[in-house]
């Protein structure tokens, strides 16, 4: 009986204790479920608790910005406090994607480049936003000019620093397209490029405060968010398929057509 068949049989008849001690894919599954938990918490925090997504208007004046901080104070503090607690969960996504690249027949430079990029990306792309908006929410009686400063800093950091994610998507896309081991399907490499292209248009939010290219605009936010949402669901699904078809001890996926 092969190792994979033994694991499958034990997963049906055994319990969590056996899985914890003997499943050779345990680390991969822990990483995958951590990704699932993180993105669900991330969505709830940003869209429901803090109400920072969809983002408020970029063209608001200082009185309206101060009012927004006062109205959302509790949600900002509790929601982003949760992100501070669980933010490290985001590293599971980077780790599993880097693992997928290391399984490919490409230079390790791709994996190291992706790891370096996304080790830094969470700071401007998420944590700086949380810190800036929490600073504004903690003391809503601050000078309105200071509230306007952290308001702009928070949302410009979230939307305007997508260049890191653009390069990361391109690195993963090129690795997939050059890979001979069929770790991930080729069409997903092209989908990575489509996702990368949406990151270009958000750079305009540093220039304009109104219209489709502002940080709350139809192009810079809504279209970008739809593409990112679909992209995230697809890559989580295919990382799961990669783990399912991974055979411990082998250097390649046993069924190369299963992911097509």
Secondary structure, DSSP 4 states (H G I P E B T S, - for coil): --HHHHHHHHHHHS-HHHHHHH-TTHHHHHHHHHHHHHHHHHHHIIIIIS--SS---TT--HHHHHHHHHHTHHHHHHHHHHHHHHGGGHHHHHHHHHHHHHTSSS-HHHHHHHHHHHHHHHIIIIIHHHHHHHHHHHTTTS-HHHHHHHHHHHHHHHHHTTHHHHHHHHHHHHHHHH-SS-SS-HHHHHHHHHHHHHHHHGGGGGT-SSSTTSTTSIIIIIIHHHHHHHHHHHHHHHHHHHHHH--TT-SS-S-TTTT-
